[in-house]
């Protein structure tokens, strides 16, 4: 039991040291990712969302196409 506790304490200590060493790299990666995301955001154009009227129009067009497709006898 004591051996297991020693191994567990050693493992926790090693993990703590590993994270302490890797924390600066993680923070640098986060900072670079944040800067890159901001760069992309400033370069992209804003695209508006479709209104309810737009979506209703598109749905109606699809319904019309479906209804009229039977008159074509299967040919396009």
C-alpha positions as CSV (number, residue, x, y, z in Angstrom):
1,X,0.0,0.0,0.0
2,X,2.8,2.4,0.9
3,X,4.6,1.5,-2.4
4,X,1.4,2.4,-4.3
5,X,1.0,5.7,-2.5
6,X,4.7,6.5,-3.3
7,X,4.2,5.7,-6.9
8,X,1.0,7.8,-7.1
9,X,2.8,10.8,-5.4
10,X,5.7,10.4,-7.8
11,X,3.4,10.3,-10.8
12,X,1.5,13.4,-9.6
13,X,4.8,15.2,-9.1
14,X,6.0,14.3,-12.5
15,X,2.7,15.4,-14.1
16,X,2.9,18.7,-12.2
17,X,6.4,19.3,-13.5
18,X,5.4,18.4,-17.0
19,X,2.5,20.9,-17.0
20,X,4.7,23.6,-15.5
21,X,7.2,23.1,-18.3
22,X,4.6,23.0,-21.0
23,X,2.4,25.8,-19.8
24,X,4.4,28.6,-21.5
25,X,4.1,26.7,-24.8
26,X,0.4,26.3,-24.3
27,X,0.0,30.0,-23.6
28,X,2.1,30.9,-26.7
29,X,-0.1,28.6,-28.8
30,X,-3.3,30.2,-27.4
31,X,-2.0,33.7,-28.1
32,X,-1.0,32.8,-31.7
33,X,-4.3,31.2,-32.3
34,X,-6.2,34.2,-30.9
35,X,-4.1,36.6,-33.0
36,X,-4.7,34.5,-36.2
37,X,-8.5,34.3,-35.5
38,X,-8.6,38.1,-35.1
39,X,-6.6,38.4,-38.4
40,X,-9.1,36.2,-40.2
41,X,-12.1,38.0,-38.7
42,X,-10.9,41.4,-39.9
43,X,-10.4,40.0,-43.5
44,X,-13.7,38.2,-43.9
45,X,-16.7,39.9,-45.3
46,X,-19.9,39.9,-43.2
47,X,-22.6,37.8,-44.7
48,X,-26.2,38.6,-43.7
49,X,-28.6,36.0,-42.6
50,X,-31.7,35.0,-44.6
51,X,-34.9,36.5,-43.4
52,X,-38.2,34.6,-42.9
53,X,-39.4,36.1,-46.2
54,X,-36.3,34.8,-48.0
55,X,-36.7,31.3,-46.6
56,X,-40.5,31.3,-47.4
57,X,-39.8,32.3,-51.0
58,X,-37.2,29.5,-51.3
59,X,-39.5,26.9,-49.8
60,X,-42.3,28.0,-52.2
61,X,-39.9,27.7,-55.2
62,X,-39.0,24.2,-54.1
63,X,-42.6,23.2,-53.7
64,X,-43.4,24.6,-57.2
65,X,-40.5,22.6,-58.7
66,X,-41.7,19.4,-57.0
67,X,-45.3,20.0,-58.2
68,X,-44.2,20.8,-61.7
69,X,-41.7,17.9,-62.0
70,X,-44.5,15.4,-62.6
71,X,-45.5,17.1,-65.8
72,X,-42.1,16.4,-67.4
73,X,-42.7,12.7,-67.6
74,X,-39.4,12.0,-65.8
75,X,-37.2,14.0,-68.3
76,X,-35.3,17.0,-67.2
